Amino acid sequence: MPVRVGVCQTPEIVGDVPAALRLIREFAESADGVDLLVFPECFLQGYLATPEHVHAHATTADLRLDVRPAVVVGLIEQRGARFYNTAAVVRGGRTIGAYRKTFLTRGERVFTAGDAYPVFECAGVRFGVNICFDAQYPRAAAAVAEQGARLLIHPAQNMMRRENAHRWQEKHNELRRKRALETGMWLASADVTGERGGTHLALGPTCVLNPAGEIVAEVPRGVVGMAVADVV
């Protein structure tokens, strides 16, 4: 049986967890027949990798979501004295596990790198997670594929300076296509869209690619919405 995946292209919400939770519920209510919903990197609190933002808004990965689909949602996690760029996997209303980003950018020194690639199941399909910059490294996707996963979930957050956003808008999917072709997995990525302060722009892309690296479902660039695909 296939698993129906919905990838959500959202506005950037910074420092307003109730608003982020409301948007998750809104997407879930409109996701008729969807088994698994995917949200962007650090979506819950907003992606700002500054010590001030991270220390003020970090939480545990133990989420409670009263929604029907399983959900993969990015968040800023605190475990003891350490902070992580995390994707929580929520099923049946509670967190069943989490992936912590292993390949951090130079601007993410506030975070500690994760060291494991857990896999999960939804509707009988095994999946794992890579987050944003992880896509630069083939071994991050390979570590998921080696555990028998058919699907790679890829939360991302590509709010960039305007000139970089336009230059990179096709390159993101080029990287994702490589990872799908190398591993034979489907890849489902969720990203943000919109502007920040007149200087930064996010265009997505949010899409689902098949193991041949072909886009089978995509949210239009610059539009808030959801794309749905059946992964087999």
ROLO-753614 format. One record per residue: residue in one letter; z, y, x of N, C-alpha, C in turn. Coordinates in steps of 0.02 Angstrom, whole numbers, plus 50000, padded with zeros to 5 digits. Layout:
# residues N
PT  res   n_c3   n_c2   n_c1  ca_c3  ca_c2  ca_c1   c_c3   c_c2   c_c1
PT    a      Z      Y      X      Z      Y      X      Z      Y      X
...
END
This chain:
# residues 232
PT  res   n_c3   n_c2   n_c1  ca_c3  ca_c2  ca_c1   c_c3   c_c2   c_c1
PT    m  50000  49940  50042  50000  50000  50000  50000  50063  50044
PT    p  49962  50114  50024  49963  50176  50063  50025  50216  50049
PT    v  50041  50261  50095  50093  50311  50083  50058  50378  50072
PT    r  50075  50412  50019  50045  50477  50005  50086  50532  50039
PT    v  50054  50567  50084  50087  50618  50125  50065  50687  50104
PT    g  50113  50733  50096  50098  50803  50083  50121  50846  50141
PT    v  50074  50883  50171  50091  50927  50227  50093  50999  50200
PT    c  50148  51033  50214  50162  51098  50182  50152  51155  50232
PT    q  50108  51200  50215  50098  51260  50254  50137  51316  50221
PT    t  50187  51342  50256  50236  51386  50225  50236  51455  50257
PT    p  50264  51504  50223  50280  51567  50257  50336  51555  50307
PT    e  50342  51599  50354  50398  51596  50401  50459  51625  50367
PT    i  50513  51586  50364  50577  51609  50336  50628  51609  50393
PT    v  50656  51667  50408  50700  51674  50466  50771  51692  50443
PT    g  50819  51647  50458  50889  51663  50445  50909  51662  50373
PT    d  50871  51628  50330  50887  51625  50259  50881  51552  50235
PT    v  50931  51513  50249  50929  51441  50233  50922  51429  50158
PT    p  50958  51466  50114  50948  51455  50042  50876  51464  50020
PT    a  50841  51514  50048  50771  51525  50031  50728  51467  50055
PT    a  50742  51441  50114  50705  51384  50140  50716  51322  50096
PT    l  50778  51311  50075  50792  51254  50032  50758  51261  49964
PT    r  50755  51321  49938  50721  51332  49874  50647  51315  49881
PT    l  50617  51335  49937  50546  51321  49947  50533  51246  49954
PT    i  50578  51210  49987  50571  51138  49991  50572  51108  49921
PT    r  50618  51130  49879  50622  51104  49811  50559  51121  49771
PT    e  50532  51182  49781  50472  51202  49745  50413  51158  49765
PT    f  50404  51145  49829  50350  51101  49851  50361  51031  49823
PT    a  50423  51007  49825  50437  50939  49800  50422  50932  49726
PT    e  50437  50984  49687  50425  50981  49615  50350  50981  49599
PT    s  50310  51010  49643  50237  51011  49631  50201  50953  49664
PT    a  50238  50911  49699  50207  50857  49739  50202  50793  49699
PT    d  50163  50794  49646  50157  50737  49601  50128  50676  49639
PT    g  50166  50622  49640  50142  50561  49672  50150  50559  49747
PT    v  50175  50612  49777  50183  50615  49850  50246  50576  49870
PT    d  50239  50534  49921  50296  50495  49946  50335  50529  50001
PT    l  50299  50570  50043  50328  50599  50103  50303  50670  50111
PT    l  50349  50718  50114  50332  50788  50124  50350  50809  50195
PT    v  50307  50849  50226  50317  50871  50295  50319  50947  50297
PT    f  50372  50974  50330  50381  51046  50338  50379  51065  50412
PT    p  50368  51130  50427  50358  51151  50496  50419  51144  50541
PT    e  50407  51157  50604  50458  51156  50657  50511  51210  50643
PT    c  50575  51191  50648  50632  51237  50638  50627  51275  50572
PT    f  50597  51244  50522  50584  51279  50459  50648  51302  50426
PT    l  50701  51263  50429  50761  51277  50390  50792  51345  50407
PT    q  50796  51361  50471  50827  51424  50492  50777  51474  50520
PT    g  50715  51452  50532  50665  51495  50563  50663  51484  50638
PT    y  50602  51484  50665  50594  51470  50736  50599  51535  50777
PT    l  50659  51548  50802  50671  51599  50853  50714  51566  50906
PT    a  50687  51556  50965  50722  51518  51016  50764  51563  51061
PT    t  50800  51611  51029  50845  51655  51066  50916  51628  51058
PT    p  50958  51637  51109  51027  51614  51102  51062  51644  51041
PT    e  51048  51707  51027  51081  51741  50971  51064  51707  50904
PT    h  51000  51694  50894  50979  51663  50831  51003  51590  50827
PT    v  50994  51553  50880  51013  51483  50880  51088  51474  50869
PT    h  51128  51513  50906  51201  51506  50899  51225  51527  50830
PT    a  51191  51576  50800  51212  51601  50734  51193  51554  50677
PT    h  51139  51516  50685  51112  51480  50627  51110  51404  50635
PT    a  51127  51378  50692  51124  51306  50702  51170  51269  50654
PT    t  51150  51209  50636  51189  51167  50590  51183  51095  50613
PT    t  51215  51050  50577  51204  50979  50590  51138  50958  50558
PT    a  51116  50898  50576  51055  50871  50546  51069  50832  50482
PT    d  51131  50835  50458  51151  50797  50399  51137  50837  50337
PT    l  51075  50834  50312  51054  50873  50255  51063  50833  50190
PT    r  51073  50870  50136  51074  50841  50069  51021  50878  50028
PT    l  50969  50841  50007  50915  50871  49969  50904  50831  49905
PT    d  50912  50864  49849  50903  50830  49785  50830  50833  49764
PT    v  50787  50796  49799  50716  50793  49784  50694  50720  49785
PT    r  50639  50706  49749  50616  50637  49745  50581  50612  49809
PT    p  50533  50651  49837  50499  50624  49896  50546  50621  49957
PT    a  50529  50578  50004  50560  50584  50070  50534  50648  50102
PT    v  50574  50678  50147  50556  50742  50177  50570  50740  50252
PT    v  50523  50767  50290  50534  50781  50361  50537  50857  50369
PT    v  50594  50883  50390  50602  50955  50393  50630  50975  50462
PT    g  50598  51025  50492  50621  51051  50556  50682  51094  50548
PT    l  50728  51090  50597  50788  51130  50595  50817  51140  50665
PT    i  50861  51188  50670  50898  51200  50731  50965  51164  50724
PT    e  50976  51115  50768  51035  51072  50762  51085  51085  50818
PT    q  51148  51083  50800  51202  51086  50849  51239  51019  50850
PT    r  51247  50992  50909  51288  50932  50919  51336  50947  50976
PT    g  51399  50958  50958  51447  50979  51008  51428  51047  51036
PT    a  51422  51051  51102  51405  51114  51135  51330  51121  51146
PT    r  51290  51072  51123  51218  51072  51135  51179  51088  51072
PT    f  51120  51117  51083  51075  51136  51028  51009  51100  51037
PT    y  50980  51079  50981  50917  51041  50983  50867  51069  50933
PT    n  50803  51063  50952  50747  51075  50907  50733  51008  50873
PT    t  50752  51001  50811  50758  50936  50778  50715  50932  50715
PT    a  50691  50872  50700  50661  50858  50636  50703  50805  50602
PT    a  50733  50823  50546  50774  50775  50508  50731  50738  50458
PT    v  50744  50674  50450  50709  50633  50401  50758  50620  50343
PT    v  50740  50645  50285  50783  50641  50226  50751  50594  50175
PT    r  50788  50545  50154  50763  50498  50103  50820  50482  50055
PT    g  50805  50480  49991  50858  50468  49941  50909  50523  49941
PT    g  50889  50583  49960  50933  50641  49957  50977  50653  50018
PT    r  50974  50607  50068  51017  50616  50127  50979  50602  50191
PT    t  51003  50628  50245  50971  50617  50310  50982  50545  50333
PT    i  50927  50511  50349  50932  50442  50374  50921  50439  50450
PT    g  50901  50494  50480  50889  50495  50552  50857  50560  50572
PT    a  50847  50568  50637  50819  50630  50662  50784  50618  50729
PT    y  50733  50659  50741  50700  50661  50806  50713  50729  50838
PT    r  50728  50728  50902  50743  50789  50940  50688  50801  50991
PT    k  50658  50859  50989  50599  50875  51030  50612  50860  51103
PT    t  50567  50823  51133  50578  50801  51203  50544  50846  51254
PT    f  50489  50877  51236  50454  50920  51283  50461  50993  51260
PT    l  50503  51030  51295  50519  51098  51277  50476  51147  51317
PT    t  50459  51204  51286  50423  51256  51322  50472  51296  51366
PT    r  50444  51337  51408  50486  51380  51451  50529  51428  51411
PT    g  50506  51444  51350  50544  51489  51308  50598  51456  51267
PT    e  50607  51390  51276  50656  51353  51236  50715  51330  51278
PT    r  50735  51370  51326  50790  51350  51370  50857  51344  51333
PT    v  50862  51374  51275  50924  51369  51236  50934  51298  51208
PT    f  50880  51259  51205  50884  51191  51178  50893  51140  51233
PT    t  50922  51083  51215  50924  51024  51257  50868  50978  51234
PT    a  50834  50947  51282  50780  50901  51265  50807  50836  51237
PT    g  50774  50809  51187  50791  50743  51162  50767  50689  51211
PT    d  50789  50628  51199  50772  50574  51245  50754  50509  51209
PT    a  50737  50513  51145  50721  50452  51107  50667  50467  51055
PT    y  50632  50413  51036  50578  50418  50987  50591  50370  50930
PT    p  50637  50386  50885  50653  50341  50830  50593  50335  50782
PT    v  50589  50278  50748  50538  50269  50696  50572  50255  50630
PT    f  50536  50269  50577  50562  50264  50509  50509  50231  50465
PT    e  50526  50217  50403  50478  50190  50356  50479  50227  50290
PT    c  50420  50234  50260  50413  50263  50194  50357  50225  50158
PT    a  50372  50198  50100  50324  50160  50061  50291  50105  50103
PT    g  50330  50075  50147  50305  50020  50187  50266  50039  50248
PT    v  50257  50104  50262  50220  50128  50320  50269  50155  50371
PT    r  50264  50130  50432  50309  50153  50486  50282  50217  50516
PT    f  50327  50265  50529  50307  50328  50559  50359  50352  50609
PT    g  50336  50396  50654  50379  50430  50701  50361  50503  50703
PT    v  50395  50541  50744  50388  50614  50745  50378  50639  50817
PT    n  50331  50685  50824  50327  50730  50882  50331  50801  50855
PT    i  50355  50848  50895  50361  50917  50872  50320  50963  50917
PT    c  50273  50999  50887  50235  51054  50916  50212  51040  50988
PT    f  50246  51068  51038  50225  51064  51109  50222  50992  51134
PT    d  50257  50946  51101  50252  50875  51119  50179  50852  51120
PT    a  50137  50883  51079  50067  50862  51074  50029  50869  51139
PT    q  50056  50909  51185  50024  50918  51250  50031  50855  51294
PT    y  50075  50810  51274  50093  50754  51318  50077  50687  51284
PT    p  50027  50651  51308  50007  50588  51276  50065  50539  51270
PT    r  50111  50538  51317  50164  50487  51314  50212  50498  51257
PT    a  50216  50558  51229  50260  50568  51171  50232  50532  51110
PT    a  50167  50537  51098  50136  50501  51043  50135  50426  51057
PT    a  50122  50408  51120  50118  50336  51138  50185  50302  51126
PT    a  50240  50337  51137  50307  50307  51128  50319  50290  51054
PT    v  50288  50327  51009  50293  50311  50938  50247  50253  50921
PT    a  50185  50255  50945  50136  50203  50930  50159  50135  50955
PT    e  50193  50134  51012  50215  50071  51042  50265  50034  50998
PT    q  50295  50069  50951  50343  50038  50905  50312  50016  50839
PT    g  50246  50014  50838  50211  49990  50779  50200  50042  50725
PT    a  50208  50106  50741  50198  50158  50690  50124  50166  50674
PT    r  50111  50181  50610  50043  50195  50588  50031  50269  50579
PT    l  50086  50308  50579  50081  50379  50563  50126  50419  50610
PT    l  50098  50473  50636  50135  50521  50677  50144  50585  50638
PT    i  50206  50604  50624  50222  50666  50590  50230  50721  50643
PT    h  50200  50779  50629  50197  50830  50681  50216  50899  50653
PT    p  50280  50915  50646  50300  50983  50628  50283  51031  50685
PT    a  50255  51089  50667  50235  51138  50718  50254  51207  50693
PT    q  50253  51255  50740  50266  51325  50722  50227  51367  50771
PT    n  50169  51390  50749  50123  51426  50793  50116  51499  50774
PT    m  50174  51531  50764  50175  51604  50757  50167  51633  50827
PT    m  50110  51665  50839  50092  51688  50906  50072  51762  50904
PT    r  50068  51792  50963  50038  51858  50966  49968  51854  50937
PT    r  49946  51906  50904  49885  51903  50864  49826  51877  50904
PT    e  49818  51902  50966  49760  51882  51005  49763  51807  51022
PT    n  49823  51781  51034  49830  51711  51050  49820  51667  50988
PT    a  49841  51691  50930  49833  51652  50869  49759  51638  50855
PT    h  49718  51689  50863  49646  51678  50852  49616  51632  50905
PT    r  49638  51642  50967  49610  51601  51022  49630  51528  51016
PT    w  49690  51515  50988  49716  51447  50986  49704  51410  50921
PT    q  49677  51444  50869  49677  51413  50804  49638  51347  50801
PT    e  49587  51338  50843  49551  51274  50845  49581  51226  50896
PT    k  49614  51252  50947  49640  51210  51000  49698  51165  50977
PT    h  49737  51188  50929  49792  51146  50903  49766  51080  50878
PT    n  49714  51083  50837  49687  51021  50810  49650  50979  50862
PT    e  49624  51011  50913  49593  50973  50967  49645  50928  51001
PT    l  49704  50955  51013  49758  50915  51043  49779  50859  50996
PT    r  49787  50875  50933  49808  50824  50885  49756  50769  50879
PT    r  49692  50789  50881  49639  50740  50877  49642  50691  50936
PT    k  49656  50716  50995  49663  50673  51053  49718  50622  51044
PT    r  49775  50644  51019  49831  50598  51010  49815  50545  50957
PT    a  49779  50563  50904  49760  50513  50854  49712  50462  50884
PT    l  49662  50485  50922  49614  50440  50952  49646  50393  51003
PT    e  49692  50419  51043  49725  50379  51094  49768  50324  51065
PT    t  49802  50339  51010  49852  50294  50984  49829  50252  50924
PT    g  49775  50274  50891  49754  50240  50830  49798  50255  50771
PT    m  49840  50306  50776  49883  50325  50720  49851  50381  50678
PT    w  49871  50385  50615  49860  50444  50576  49906  50499  50602
PT    l  49889  50562  50590  49931  50617  50612  49935  50668  50556
PT    a  49996  50686  50536  50007  50734  50483  50048  50793  50509
PT    s  50018  50852  50510  50049  50910  50540  50060  50966  50489
PT    a  50119  50998  50494  50136  51055  50451  50151  51115  50494
PT    d  50128  51173  50473  50135  51234  50513  50150  51293  50466
PT    v  50164  51350  50496  50177  51411  50457  50115  51455  50455
PT    t  50117  51504  50410  50063  51553  50407  50093  51621  50389
PT    g  50057  51674  50406  50081  51741  50391  50087  51783  50454
PT    e  50122  51840  50447  50129  51888  50502  50203  51901  50516
PT    r  50216  51923  50576  50284  51943  50596  50280  52010  50633
PT    g  50308  52061  50602  50315  52125  50635  50251  52160  50656
PT    g  50194  52141  50628  50131  52174  50645  50102  52153  50712
PT    t  50140  52115  50752  50116  52095  50818  50100  52021  50822
PT    h  50129  51981  50776  50121  51908  50779  50087  51883  50715
PT    l  50050  51828  50724  50010  51800  50670  50012  51725  50674
PT    a  50017  51692  50616  50013  51620  50612  49959  51601  50562
PT    l  49914  51557  50582  49858  51537  50541  49861  51463  50521
PT    g  49914  51428  50541  49915  51355  50537  49891  51328  50604
PT    p  49855  51272  50605  49828  51235  50548  49876  51181  50524
PT    t  49872  51167  50459  49910  51114  50427  49861  51063  50399
PT    c  49866  51000  50422  49814  50953  50403  49837  50881  50414
PT    v  49797  50834  50390  49806  50763  50403  49742  50738  50436
PT    l  49750  50703  50492  49694  50673  50528  49699  50597  50524
PT    n  49642  50564  50518  49641  50491  50519  49638  50465  50590
PT    p  49642  50400  50601  49643  50374  50670  49580  50388  50710
PT    a  49525  50407  50676  49465  50427  50711  49465  50500  50730
PT    g  49521  50535  50716  49527  50605  50732  49493  50652  50683
PT    e  49475  50626  50625  49440  50666  50575  49491  50697  50527
PT    i  49481  50761  50510  49525  50794  50461  49506  50769  50391
PT    v  49554  50739  50357  49542  50713  50290  49573  50757  50236
PT    a  49619  50800  50255  49650  50847  50208  49676  50906  50248
PT    e  49667  50967  50222  49687  51026  50260  49703  51083  50213
PT    v  49755  51121  50228  49769  51183  50193  49726  51238  50224
PT    p  49692  51279  50185  49652  51332  50215  49693  51377  50261
PT    r  49662  51400  50314  49697  51443  50362  49722  51506  50328
PT    g  49784  51523  50343  49813  51585  50317  49837  51582  50246
PT    v  49839  51522  50216  49858  51513  50146  49920  51470  50141
PT    v  49968  51489  50100  50026  51447  50085  50004  51393  50037
PT    g  50019  51330  50053  50000  51276  50009  50013  51209  50039
PT    m  49989  51157  50005  50001  51088  50026  49936  51049  50024
PT    a  49925  51008  50075  49869  50961  50076  49897  50891  50071
PT    v  49861  50847  50035  49886  50780  50021  49834  50729  50043
PT    a  49858  50674  50073  49814  50620  50093  49851  50554  50088
PT    d  49814  50501  50075  49841  50433  50074  49831  50402  50143
PT    v  49887  50381  50173  49887  50351  50239  49896  50275  50231
PT    v  49851  50237  50261  49854  50164  50253  49871  50130  50319
END
